[in-house]
């Protein structure tokens, strides 16, 4: 396993110096889901949730969150993000909403944290918008499924 890069020799947290890294195209995709009661999903799908368009608002929240990641995660570098796509897909057989976020940049460090942040905030937004009818929702399975660019190369996971 590689050494932890966010700690110096004394064990103090620090921001990693990426100035010697090559500038490359980088992409990351993260996924997650919100599991809920069948009636909650029905309200989301038919547009009858009292707070409005749950999936549309969650999509915007995820996009905004990706752009704000360095404000939320202390050691993340601010990056010139070139694309953020957040998709939310109802899955009736699982009583869930699947969330996928893809973030792109051209820079010296990756965008995994931005993709993960987008998924988390989109999931939290879904929860917030329908919690009045379902307080038992579960946010789960949040993970990086694709990372490409940079020295460590390509990672594809399920």
C-alpha positions in Angstrom: 0.0 0.0 0.0 1.2 3.5 -0.8 2.2 5.9 2.0 -0.4 8.5 3.1 0.4 11.7 1.3 -1.5 14.2 3.5 0.9 13.8 6.4 4.5 15.0 6.8 7.3 13.2 8.6 6.1 14.4 12.0 2.5 13.1 11.3 1.1 16.6 10.8 -1.6 17.1 8.2 -0.6 19.2 5.2 -1.7 20.0 1.7 0.1 17.8 -0.9 2.5 19.8 -3.2 1.3 18.9 -6.8 3.5 21.5 -8.5 5.8 18.9 -10.0 3.0 16.7 -11.4 2.2 16.7 -15.0 -0.9 18.6 -16.2 -3.2 15.9 -17.7 -6.9 15.3 -18.5 -8.5 13.8 -15.4 -11.9 12.3 -14.9 -13.7 10.6 -11.9 -17.1 9.1 -11.5 -18.8 8.2 -8.2 -22.0 6.5 -7.5 -24.4 6.1 -4.6 -28.0 5.5 -3.8 -30.9 6.5 -1.5 -33.2 3.7 -0.5 -36.7 4.7 0.6 -40.2 3.5 1.1 -42.2 2.7 -2.1 -44.6 5.6 -1.6 -41.7 8.0 -1.2 -40.2 6.9 -4.5 -43.6 7.2 -6.2 -44.0 10.8 -5.0 -40.5 11.6 -6.5 -41.3 9.9 -9.8 -44.7 11.4 -10.3 -43.7 14.9 -9.2 -46.0 15.1 -6.2 -43.4 15.8 -3.5 -44.4 18.9 -1.6 -41.0 20.6 -2.0 -41.0 20.3 -5.8 -38.8 18.6 -8.4 -36.7 16.4 -6.1 -34.4 15.0 -8.8 -33.8 18.3 -10.6 -33.0 20.1 -7.4 -30.7 17.3 -6.2 -28.9 17.4 -9.6 -28.2 21.1 -9.2 -27.1 20.6 -5.5 -24.6 17.9 -6.7 -23.2 20.1 -9.4 -22.8 23.0 -6.9 -21.2 20.8 -4.3 -18.6 19.5 -6.8 -17.5 23.1 -7.4 -17.3 23.8 -3.6 -15.4 20.7 -2.6 -12.2 22.6 -1.6 -14.3 24.7 0.7 -15.6 21.6 2.4 -12.7 19.2 2.5 -9.7 20.9 4.1 -6.8 19.5 2.1 -8.4 19.5 -1.4 -6.9 21.6 -4.0 -9.1 24.2 -5.8 -9.3 22.9 -9.4 -10.5 24.3 -12.7 -13.4 22.0 -13.2 -14.3 21.6 -16.8 -17.4 19.4 -16.5 -19.8 18.2 -13.8 -22.6 15.8 -14.7 -25.0 14.5 -12.0 -27.6 11.9 -13.0 -30.3 10.6 -10.7 -32.3 7.5 -11.8 -35.3 6.1 -9.9 -35.0 2.3 -9.5 -38.5 1.1 -8.6 -37.5 -2.6 -8.1 -35.1 -1.5 -5.4 -37.2 1.5 -4.0 -34.1 3.6 -4.6 -32.7 6.6 -6.5 -29.3 5.8 -8.0 -27.0 8.8 -8.2 -23.9 9.1 -10.5 -21.6 12.1 -10.8 -18.8 12.6 -13.3 -16.3 15.4 -12.9 -13.6 16.4 -15.4 -10.6 18.7 -15.2 -7.2 19.3 -16.8 -4.8 19.7 -14.0 -2.2 18.3 -11.7 -4.5 16.3 -9.3 -7.6 14.2 -9.7 -11.3 14.9 -9.1 -12.4 11.9 -7.1 -13.3 14.1 -4.1 -15.4 16.3 -6.3 -17.3 13.4 -7.7 -17.8 11.9 -4.2 -18.9 15.2 -2.8 -21.4 15.7 -5.7 -23.0 12.2 -5.0 -23.1 12.8 -1.2 -24.8 16.2 -1.5 -27.2 15.1 -4.2 -28.2 12.2 -1.9 -28.6 14.5 1.1 -30.8 16.8 -1.0 -33.1 13.9 -2.0 -33.3 13.1 1.7 -34.0 16.7 2.7 -36.7 17.1 0.1 -38.8 14.1 1.1 -37.9 13.5 4.8 -41.3 14.8 5.8 -42.8 11.6 4.4 -39.9 9.1 5.0 -37.4 9.5 7.8 -36.1 6.0 7.4 -34.3 6.6 4.1 -30.8 5.1 3.8 -28.0 6.7 1.9 -25.6 4.0 0.8 -23.0 2.5 -1.5 -21.1 5.7 -2.2 -17.9 4.9 -4.0 -15.6 5.9 -6.8 -16.3 3.8 -9.9 -13.9 5.4 -12.4 -10.7 7.4 -12.1 -8.5 8.2 -15.0 -5.6 10.5 -15.7 -2.4 11.2 -13.9 0.5 8.9 -12.9 -1.6 6.3 -11.2 -3.6 5.6 -14.3 -7.0 4.2 -14.8 -9.2 2.6 -12.1 -12.6 1.0 -13.0 -14.7 -0.5 -10.2 -18.3 -1.5 -9.9 
